[in-house]
Amino acid sequence: MDWLEKSLREDFDLPAKNPSEEAQRRWRSAVGALVKNRRRRFRMVADLDSRSQNEAHRRSIQEKIWLALNVQKAAITFIDGAKHKEYRLTDDIIKAGFSINPDELASITSKHDDKALRMHGGIDGISKKIRSTFDGGVSASDLDTRQNIYGVNRYAEKPSRSFWMFVWDALQDMTLIILMVCALISAVVGLASEGFPKGMYDGLGIILSILLVVMVTAISDYRQSLQFKELDNEKKKIFIHVTRDGSRQKISIYDLVVGDIVHLSIGDKVPADGLYIHGYSLLIDESSLSGESDPVYISQDKPFILAGTKVQDGSAKMMVTVVGMRTEWGRLMSTLSEGGEDETPLQVKLNGVATIIGKIGLVFATLTFVVLMVRFLIEKGLTVGLSKWYSTDALTIVNYFATAVTIIVVAVPEGLPLAVTLSLAFAMKKLMNDKALVRHLSACETMGSAGTICTDKTGTLTTNHMVVDKIWIAEVSKSVTGNNTLEALNSVISPTTLGPFLQGIFENTSAEVVKEKDGTQNVLGTPTERAIFEFGLKLEGGCNAEDRACTKVKVEPFNSVKKKMAVLVSLPNGTYRWFSKGASEIIVQMCNMMVDADGNSVPLSEAQRKNILDTINSFASDALRTLCLAYKDVDDFDDDSESPPSGFTLISIFGIKDPVRPGVKDAVKACMSAGIIVRMVTGDNINTAKAIAKECGILTDDGIAIEGPDFRNKSPEEMRDLIPKIQVMARSLPLDKHTLVTNLRGMFHEVVAVTGDGTNDAPALHEADIGLAMGIAGTEVAKESADVIVLDDNFTTIINVARWGRAVYINIQKFVQFQLTVNIVALVINFISACITGSAPLTAVQLLWSI
């Protein structure tokens, strides 16, 4: 089989991820014209011509959208070629209680028409005309009415193919068509020579065999298409937070209606066109629509937000004004046809196998026909002579030809690539039941050969159920897990210290208290933010509310590069105060003061700084996540400036407990037994990371734990020696993860799986052989860049993906080897039998086997 492997390497070798168009076209060219049924063979591979047309069409539409967004009035005149259109309120709109036409509303948003927006009374006026409020949203009782008037949030999709279309595809097989002709000739000649019904037997037998092959093929392909459609629907399930009936709810993007109040945060994909209500530092990436790479700053002066764009930074509330096919994104999606998913390496190799075996089969079929014809002519010449010909002779030749064609039908594993696709689809279905949504077929193959898994810590190895376990404030450390938290703090600090402490908790946070449908209150936000916010709620009763009276002026959301978040508030005395919260070492470095037990700001001495760092390391050694809270008073601020880099006063250190998930230690042990190296890459303190890694069994005695800044400063030569030993990387940036993955793949040629949840993890997820995004904590941007979405954020699920991938890959290889062995042996036996007996006895057996 060495010649087969060599041929496959030359023409049918394809990267598992992000294959170039040149590589994809190379193997298609190698397949050549020797394909029995091109429509079936290439159904589950990318349509490169369609992709090229889509890309050209997309660029054309993006240019028009760019004109509409940037050259506004001139672009509108150029594209529409008409004056301002008059919109009329229909009886249905008036009867439903709305005061604006859906098409006019869509025009205002898509064309960024400030003049029309002002004419309708701005955002407040629009909200009244669509019967929505900023605080309460829409009423659930009139959702159907809104969908009838303003449309549903779905895009036009190509209708599913019916079963009979798959039957038609199966009938396109050239060899089956030849056999049909042979059957017809056989029946006609048989009827003429032997009469009815005896003369029909041979032709009818061939027809029945063809129908059996066609029906089994169509049923298999149809079931496969239904399975892929189900998986595709799972991929499209995206949920978003909205305010309805005065309470915050999580709903599918397909249930959005005009008037909904949508909550946007970093990494979200905007689900519909809308108007900005309020928010903080909202940056929108419109490149998917306009092709423009520079992000757009959204404010009340520029309130237009379009569907299909992505939140690059900040957070905001948006009122939905246009949904579905009336959005620019909907119109763009409806004009693009599916280009198909990239083929997997195994599919390409099996196409190569089918091509090579097809050529062998053609040679054997030709030799078989030649041998049968020579025998026939010799026997005829010796008996009655070659000058006399009868109708039975024609029937014999037709049967010989049909036998040769049948050998090609059953010898060539034309359906093998599709059979493998079906196996991978089955694996995808099974993994979905095991909480892993595989977005790309190739991930099922590649995951089975992964040699390294670079995993996050928080939420993947740990439970993500966080509580504040310890706190340091005013040079005193306290355990705060009991019910007497307030009494414990009051014994060491004054109420004046508690004031700025609670200000920092409640103002500098992305968490919020929302009212549920049943009237209960719930805290929403990231697990870390919830833990600190809930801790603050415990203390709230012990502090005067006037001490916390302040108004937010500016917000800097958490950034994984800066590893901190900040907020500027105005105080009742007319001054301003910055609060900053984030990674302990970074916040402490920004501080030159600290709050004492009496609430006063005192200079931070070197001895005190050392004690603080020792406290941080002590918390981290107990496997606690550490965060610091600090503030800085300022008299004035600049709208364009960021939070100050220094001069802060340290308030407190939080030690947050996040237990290791059950089963993780066993999963890591199973990985190591299978030869898979697990590396932890986290933004946490190195001592916290080392403590968790040891508990999970990741960090061993001969392994290295390193911090991101140290790693990124290493030379390539140093990295070559260092990377094989790295088991833990702490205080890492997304760029560090990307560098680690790139070097593991480039320097050491390892197959790398990497987990990620943030927007900034997208490059590493894209670069890795298998990108695994977190389904709960992950942003939509991260999920779009991933190959697999881990629905429960659990490390054991990742191991299940690896196990299934390996099992599927091994079983498929065994099946393929067995299939090829059977086919080649049958070809040889048929040929020998034809030479000796004048018939090919295994064609019927092979036919059943191929089915």
N, C-alpha and C positions, 0 to 999 in steps of 0.2 A: 504493500500500500504506500510505499515511499513516493512513487511517481504521482499518486493521487494527492498526497500532502504537498508535494512540491508545486503541482499545478494550482492547488488552492491558494498557496501562499503567494504565488505570482499574480494571480488575477482576482482572487476572491477574499483578499484580506481587507478588513474594514475596522476602523477604530470603534470601540464600544460607545463612545460619546462624541458628539459634535463632529461627525464625519464631514470632510470637505465634499463639495459638489463633484470635484474631479474624481475622487475615490468612488463616489456613488455611480458616476457615469462609466467608470472603468469596468466595473463588474457587469453592468448591464450590457456593455459592448462585448464583453467576453462571452456572455450567454449567446449573443448572436441571434440568428434567425431560427435556430434549432429549438423551438419551443412549441409544444403541441397546442397549448392554450394560453396565449399571452395575457388575456383578460383575467384568468384565474391565477396564473403564476405570479403576476405583479400586482394583484389586488391589495395585498397588505404591505406594500412598499411605497415609498414616497413618490409622488408624481412630480418629477423635477420640472417639467414644462409648465404644469399648472402653478407650481410655486413661483417660477420666474414671472409668469403673467400676473399672479397675485401681487408680487413685490412691486412690479411696474405700476399696477393699478393703485396699490396702496400709496406709492410715492406721488402719483398724480392727485389723489384725493387729499393727501397731506399738504401738498402745495396749495390747494384751494382753501383748506382749513387755515393754513398759515396766513394766507392773504386775508381771510375773514377776521382772523384774530389780531393781525398786526397792521393791516392797511385799511381796516374797517370800512369806511364809507365808500372809498374807491373800489375796494374788493367786492362789496355788496352790489354796487352798480355793475361791476364787470361780470360777476357770477349770475346774478338774478336777471340782469338786463332789463329791469323795469323799475318804476317808481315805487314808493312805499305802498305796500298792499293794505287794503282795507279788510279788516276782520269783522265778522258778524257773529253776534251771540245767537245761537240756535235755541229753539224752544226747549230742547233737552237740557242744555246748559243752564238756562234760566230756571227751569223747573227743579233742577238739582240744587239750586241755590248758589251757583258759581257766577262770577262776573267777568271772566276773561276766557277768550277762545284758546283751546289747546295749541293751535298752530301759532298764534301770536305769542303765547308764553314760550314756545319752543324757539321762535325767532329771536326773542329778546335775549335768551341765554346763549344760543349758538353763535349769534352775531355780536355778542357783547354790546348790545344796544343801550348805552347809558341814557340816551334821550328818551327812548320808549319806557325805560324803567322809571325815570323821574316822572314821566307823564302819568304813570299809574300809581304814583305816590311812594316810589321807592320800594324797599323790601317790605316795609310795614303795609303799604298799600296792596302789594301782591298777596301777602299772607291773608289779608281780609278777603280779597277776591276769590281765593281758593279755600277759604274757611279753615284756616290753620292758625295756631298760636305758637309762639316761640317756646313757651314753657310747657304747654300741654300737648302740642302736636295735633294730630287728627283723631277723630273718633273711630273706633273699630267698627261701629255700626254702619258707617257709610263707605266702607272699603270697596264694596261691589260697585257702588255708584261712581266712585272716583275712577275705577278701572274702566267702566263703560264710557265715561266722558273723556278721560285723559290717557287711557291706554294702560296696558300691563307692561311690567318691566321684563320683557323677553324679546329676544331678537329672532328674526325669521331664520329658520333652519331648513336645510335640505331634507325633504321627506325621506323616511326610511325605505330601503329597498324591500320589495315584496319577495315571497318565496319563489314565485315564478320567474323573477329576474335572475335568481341564482340558478334555476333550472336552465334558463337560456344561456347563462354564462358557461355552465357545464357542457352544453351542446356545442360550444364554439371550439371544442377540441378537434384539431385537424385530423388526428388519427381516427377519432370516432366518426367523423364525417366520411372518411374514406371507407370505414367499415360499413356505414349505412349504405353507401353506394354498392359495396360488395354484396351486402345482404339483399339489396334490391335486384342486382344482377343474378345472384344465386337463386332467388325466388322465381324470377322470370324464366331462367334457363331450366330450373327444376320442374316448374309447371309444364314447360314445353316438352321436356324429355320424359318425366316420370308421372306427370299428372297431379291432380289434387287428391288427397292432402299430402301424399308422400313427398312431392317435389318442394313443398313449403318448409319442410323440417329444418334444413340447414340455414336458410335465410331467416326463418323465424327465431331459431336459436341464437343467431348473431344479434338480432334486434332486441330480444329479451335481455341478453347480456349487456347490451348498450344501455337499455333503459335502467337496468339494475345499477350500473356504474353511475349513470347520470343522477338518479334519484338519491343514492347514498351520498354522492358528492354534494348535491344541492342541500340535502338535509344537514349535513355536517357544516357546510359553509354558512347556512342560514342560522343555525344554532350559535355558531361562532360570532356572527354579526350581532345577534341579540345580546350576547355576553359582553361584547365590546361596547355596545350602546349603553348597557347598564353601568359598566365601568366609567364610561365617558360622563354619564349623568352624575356619578359620584364625584368626579373631578370638578364638576361645575358647582358643587354645593358650597356656597360661600355665605357666611352669616355676618350680620352687621348690627350694631346697636342703634336703636331709634327711640325717640320719645313718642309714645302714643297714649291717649287717655290719661295724660299727666304722669305716666310712669315709664321708666326706662325698660326696654325689652330687647331681646335678641331675636332677630328674624332673618329669614332667607332673603337674599337680594331680589329674588323673583317675586316676593310679596310686597316690595316697596310700592307706594302710591304717591302721587303728587300731593304735596303738603306734609309729608313725613319729615320729622326733624332727625337728621342723621348725625351721629357722633363720629368724627374722623380723627385718626391718630396716625403716628408715623408708621409707614409700611402698608397702609390701607390702599386698596384700589377703589377709586370713586365709582359707586354703583349706578349713578344716574346724574343727569345735569341738575344743577341747583344754584342757590344763592347763599353766599356767606352771611351768617348771622353775627357770630362773634367767635373769637378764638385767640390763639397766641402763636406768633411767628410761623404762620402757615405757608409752607413752600410746596408748590405743586409741580411735578414733573409731567409736562405735556408732550414729551417726545413721541409717545405712541400715537398721538393724534396729529401733531403739527410737524414732527420730525426735528423740532428745535430742542437742543440738548440743555440749554440754560433753564433752570427752574424759574417759575413765576411766583412772585410774592402776592398773596391774596389778602385783601383787606376790605373794609367797608367802602373804600373808594374804587376798588377793583374786585367786586364780589362774585364774579362769574366763575363757576367751577364746572368742568365738563366730565362726563362719564368716560371711563377708560383711562383716565389719568391717575397718577399715583402720588400719595402724600410722602414727600421727601423729608419734611421736617415740620414740627409743630403739631398743633391740635386745633380743632374747631367744631362748631355746630353749623350744619348746612340744611337749608330748607329745599326739599326736592321740588323741582318745577317741571321737569321733563323726564319721561321714562321710555324705555323700549325703543321702538323703531323711529321715534321722533328725535332721539338724540343723535349727535354727529357720530358717536361711536357705533350706535345701532345701524345707522346707514352704511358706515364703513364695513362693518362685519357682514351685512347682508349682501354686499357686492363681491365678497371674496369667497371663492369655492375652496373646499378642503384640499390641501396639498398632500395629505397623508402623513403618517408618522414615519420617522426614520427607521429603516430596516435594522434589525439586530445583526451582530456579527455571525451568529449561528444561522440565521435565515440566509445570509449571503453565502456562507460556506455550503449550505445545503442546496442553494440554487446552483452553485458550482458543481456539487456532486451530481445533481440531476442532469446538468448539461453534459458532464463527462460520461456518465452512465448512458445518457441518451445517444451520444456518439457511438459508444460501444454497442448499445442495443441496435442502432441502425446498421452497423457493420454485420452483427450476427443475424439480423433479420434479412438483410440482403443476401448473405451467404446461405441462410436457410432456404430462401426462395430459389436461389441459383441451384443449390443441391437438389431440392425437390423437383425443379424443372428438368435438370439433367437426367435424374433417375426416370422421370416420366417419359422424356423423349427417347431414352435408351430402351425402356421397356416397350414403348409404342413402336419404335423402329424394329425391334426384334419380333414383335407379334403381328401387327397388321400393316406396319409400314407408316412412314411419315406423310404419305400422299393422301391417306384417308383420314378425315376429321369428322367427329360427331359432336352433338350437343353436350354429351356427357364429358367430352374432353374439355370443352369450354368451362363446364361446371367445376371440373377438377382443378383447372388453372386458377379459376376464381377462388376456390377454397384454399389453394396454396398461397395465393396473394393475401387472402384474409388471415391465414395463419401467420404470415410474416408481419402483417400490420398488427395483429393481436400481440405478437411478441414485443413489438415496440410499445404498445399500450400498457402492457403489464410489467415490462422490464424497466421502463423509465419511471423513477419515483417523482413524477411531476407534482404530486400533492404533498410531498414530504415537507417542503418549507411551510405549507399551510398547516400540516399536521403539527409541526413544531410550534407554530403560532398559536394553535388551539391549546397545546400543552401549556404554553406560557400564559395564555388567557386564563386557563384553569388555575394556575399558580397565583395569578393576580387576584382571582376571585377568592381563593382560600386565604390569601394574605389579608384581603379586605375584611374577612371575618375575624382575622387575628389582629385587627386594629392597625393595619398598614395599607395605605392606598398607593399602589404603584402607578405612577403617571406615565412611565415609558417602559415598553416591553423589554428593552435591552437591560434595564436594571435587574430584572429577574435572573438573567444570565450572569451579569457582571458581579452581582452581590455574592454569588456562589464562589467566586474566586478572589474575594477581597482578602488582603493580607494585613491591612491596618484599618482600624476604626478610630478616627479622631472625634471624640465626643465632648459635648458640653457637660457641665456639672449640674447646674441648677435646673431642676425639673426633669432631667433625663436620668441622671444617677440618683437624684434625690426626689422626694415626694412633691416638692413645690408647695407644701402646706406650711407656711412660715409663721412663727410667733417670736415676739421680742423676748429673749431669755434673760439677757443681762443688759445693764445700762451703766455708763460712766457719766457722771455729771458733777461739777464742782469738786473735782479731785476725789470723788467717792464712787466705788463700784458697788452695784447692788444687783442681786438676783430678783427678777420681777415676775416670776412665774406664778406666784400665789395670788390670793384674792386681796391681800393687804398692800397692793402696789402703792396706792396714794399715801398710806400711813408711812410706808418705808421711805418714800422720797421726802415727805414733809419733815421727817426726823433729821434729815441732813441738809435740806435746802430751804430757802425762804420762798414765800409766794411771789416775790419780785423776780426770782430766778425762773419760776414756773411760767411766767407770762411770755417772755420771748421764746422759751422752749416750746410751748404750745402753738405760738404764732408760727414758728418754723415748721412744726408738724402739719398744721392745717392749711397753711398758705402755700408752702413749697411741696406740693404733692400732685400726682396725677390721679389719685384715688378720689372717689366721691361717694356720698351717701345717696342712694336712690330708693324711691318708693316702689315696691312691687305691686302687682295687681291685687293681692290680698290685703294690702295696706301696711304690710311689714316693711321695715327698712333693711337695706342690704348695702354693704360696701363693695364697690366695683373698682378694679384696678389690677395692677400686677401683684403677684403674691408678696413681694417685698414692700410695695407701697401700702397694701392692705394691712400687713402686719404692723407697720409703724402707725398708720392711721387709726387702727383699732386700739392700739396701745394709748394713743392720744385721747380717744373717746373715753377710756377708763379713767383718765385723769381730769377730764373736762369739768366734772362737777366741783372740783376743788379749786377752781381758778375764776377770778372775776372776768366776765365776758368783755368788759371795757378794756382790759389789758390786751385783748386780741383784736380790738376794733381797728381794721385797716382795709385798704382797697388795693387789689392787684392792679399794677400798672404795666408790667412786662413779664413775660414768661420765657425761659429757656428750657425746653423739654430735655429729658435725659438723653445724653449722646454717648454712644458706646466708645467713641474715640476719646472724648474729654473725660468720660466716666464720672460725670456729675450733672446735676440739674440746678437751676437757679430761678428765683422769682424776685421781682422788685415790687415793693408795696409802699403805699403812701400812708403815713401815720397821722393820727388826729392832730398832732402839733405842727403839721405842715412839712415835716421832713420826710425823707425816703429811707427805706431799709432794704438791703439785699439779703436774701437768705440763700445759702448754697448747701447742697447735700450730695454726698457721693462717696467714692472710694476713700477709705480712711487716710491713707498716706497722702493722697492728693489734697484733701481738704486741710489736713494738719499743716501741710507745707504752705498753704495760703494764709495761715493764721499767725498773728504776732501778739494776740491777746486771748484771754479766756474769761469765762464767767465764773465768779467765785460763789460761795454759799449764800452771800447776801445779795446776789444779783448784780454786782458791780463788775465792770470790765477791768481786768488787771493785766499787766504785761506778762507775757509767756516766757519764763526763763528757760535756759537750756536744760536744767535739771527737770523742770516740769515737762518739757517737750519729750525728754527721754522716758519719763514715767508714763506719759500718754502713749508713746510708741510701744512700751512694754505691755501696757494694758491691751492695746490692739492685738499684739502678738499672743497675749494670754487668751483673749477671746477666740482668736483664730485657731490656736492650738486645741481648743475645746470643740473644734469643727463648727464654730459660729461664723456667719457672714457678718462683717463689720462695716458700718456706715457712720460717717460723721456729719454733724449738723453745725453750721456756723452762720454768723450774720455780720453785716457791715452797714453802719449808718452813713448816708450821704446827704448833702444839701440839695443837689441837683443831679440831673442825668441827661444823657444824650440818647435820642431815639434809635440811632444807628449803632450805638456802642454795645459791646457785650458786657457781661458781669465782670467786675474787677478781678484781676488775677492774684491780688494780695491785700493785706490790711484787714483781714477778717478776725472776728472774735469767736473762738471755739465754744460751743454750748454743750454738746454731748457726743458720746459714742454709743451706738446701738450694737448689741450682739444678738443676731437673729438666728434662730435654730431652724434648720431644714434637714430633717432626718433622711438617711439613705433609704431608697426604695427596697422593699422586700424582694429577694430573688436576684438582686443585682450582683452580689458577690458570687453566687453560683453561675450566673450568666458570664461574668468575666472569666471565671475559672474554665468554663466550657470553651470560651474563645481561645484561651491560651492553650488548652489541650488540642484544639483544632489548628494551632499554628497562627492564629490571628492575634496581632498585637493591639491592645487597647491603650490609647493615649488620651489623657484628659487635657482639654484646652478650655480655660475659663478666665473670666475677668476678675475673679475673686483674689483676695489676699493669698499669698503663697503658703502661709501656714494653714489657713483654712483648706486650701486645695490639697495640701499634703496629708492633712488629717483625714479628709474624705477619701482620698485616693488609697491610703493605707487600709481604711475600713472596707473599701470595695475590692481590695486585692490588686489594684492597678499599679501602685508604687511598690516596687520590690527593692531588695537591698542593693542590687547592682544597677538600678535605674536612677535617672537624674530628674530633678524638679528645677525648672528654670523660670525666670520672669521674662515677660515679653520684651521689655527694654533691653535686657541683656542679649536675648536671642536675636533681635533685629540688628544689633550692632556687630554681630559676628561676620567674619569674611566667609566667602564660599568654601574655602579650604577648611576653616574651623567648623562650619556647618556639616561638612561631609563626615567629620569625625564625631560630631556631637549628636546629630539627629537620630542615629540608631539607638542611642541611649536615653533619649528624652521620653519620659513617661507622663510627666506633668508639666504643663505650661500655664503659669498664673499671670494675672494682670496683663493679659494679652489683648491686643487690638484685633479687629477683623482682618487687618492686613497681615498680622503675624500668622493667623490661621491659614490665610491664603498662601503665604510664603512657605509654611510648613508643608502644605498639601502639594504645592508645585515642586518642591525639592524632593519629597518622597516619591513622586511620580517620575520626575526628570532624572535625579541623581541615582535613585535606587530601583527604578522601574517597578515600583510596587503598585498594586491595585488598591486604591484608597477610598474608603467611605468616610464621609464627614457629616456631622450634624450641625444644624444652625437654626436660629429662630428670628434673628433680627434682619432688618433691611440691609445692614452693612455686611451680613454673612453671605449675601447673594453671590459675590465673586467667588468665594471659596466653594459654595455649593455647586456653582457652574463649572469650576475647574476640576473638582473631584470626579473620580470615576463613578461614584454613586453619591449623590447629594441627598441627605435625609433632613427634611424640614419638620419642625414640630407642629402638630396639628392644633394644639391648644394655645401655646405661647407664641407660635410662629406668626409672622406678618404675611400678608398676601404676596408681597414682593419676594419673600424668602420661599414661599410655597411654589411660586411660579418658576423659580430657578432650580427647584429640587426635582429629583427623579422619583423619590418616595416620600410620602407624607406619613409620619408616625402619629396616628390619630390620638393616641393616649400619652404621647411624650415619654414613653417608657423605654428604657434601655433594653429590657428583655424582649420587647417587640422587635428591636433592631436585630437581635440575635436570631429571632424566629425568621426574619427576612433572609438572613445569611444562610440559615439551615435549609430553608425551602429553596433558595436559589441554588445552593450546592446540590441538593437532592434532584431538582428538576434537570439541572445541567448534566449530571452524571447519568440519569435515567434516559434522557434524550440521546446522549451519545451512544449508550448501549443499544437503544432501539435502532438508531441509524445504522450502526455497525451490523446488527443482525439483519436488518432490511436489505442492506447492500449485499451481504453474503448470500442471502436467499436469492436475490435477483441475479447475481452473477453465476451462481451454481445452476440456477434454472436455465439461464441462457446457454450455458455449456451443454447441459443435458438435452435441451431442445435441439441444439445444433447436431449433436452426436446422433440423437434419435432420428432426426430428419435424414441424416446421411445413411443410416442403417435401415430404417423401417419405412421412410417416406412420410412420416408425420411428426408433429411436435406435441407430445402428450401432456406436457406440464402447463400449457397455456391456460387451460381452464382452472387448474389449481392456483396458478399465479394470479389469475384474474380475481378469484375469491380472496387471495391473500392481500392483493392491492386494495380491495374494498375494505 
